Amino acid sequence: MSIKSLFIYTLFLTIGLGSLAHAESQLIEQRLQESAQTEELANRISYAPGHWGRLTV
């Protein structure tokens, strides 16, 4: 294997691993945001019945 081929192989391997690490961090961040949104929605739903009950009484 020539030096040029070894360099190109190493470069592509490094770029590939970097892109995988970046994609993984993006997915983790997306999951955290979705979890926070789900929790916020659940809090709104659990608050709604008591809130509407106070308004109608």
C-alpha positions in Angstrom: 0.0 0.0 0.0 1.5 3.3 -1.0 1.8 6.3 1.3 -0.9 8.2 -0.7 -3.4 5.3 -0.5 -2.7 5.0 3.3 -3.2 8.7 3.7 -6.5 8.7 1.8 -7.7 5.6 3.7 -6.9 7.3 7.0 -8.5 10.5 6.0 -11.8 8.8 5.0 -11.8 6.7 8.1 -11.3 9.8 10.3 -14.1 11.7 8.5 -16.4 8.7 8.7 -15.8 8.3 12.4 -16.3 12.0 13.0 -19.5 12.1 11.1 -20.8 9.1 13.1 -19.9 10.8 16.4 -21.6 14.0 15.3 -24.8 12.2 14.2 -24.9 10.4 17.5 -24.7 13.6 19.5 -27.4 15.1 17.3 -29.7 12.1 18.0 -29.1 12.4 21.7 -29.9 16.1 21.7 -33.0 15.4 19.6 -34.2 12.7 22.1 -33.7 15.1 25.0 -35.7 17.8 23.3 -38.5 15.4 22.5 -38.5 14.1 26.0 -38.8 17.6 27.4 -41.6 18.4 25.0 -43.5 15.2 26.0 -43.0 16.1 29.7 -44.3 19.6 29.1 -47.3 18.3 27.2 -48.1 15.8 30.0 -47.9 18.6 32.5 -50.3 20.7 30.5 -52.7 17.9 30.1 -52.6 17.0 33.8 -53.1 20.7 34.7 -56.1 21.2 32.3 -58.9 19.3 34.2 -58.2 21.2 37.4 -57.9 24.5 35.6 -61.2 24.1 33.7 -62.9 22.9 36.8 -62.0 26.1 38.7 -63.2 28.3 35.8 -66.7 26.7 35.6 -67.4 26.6 39.3 
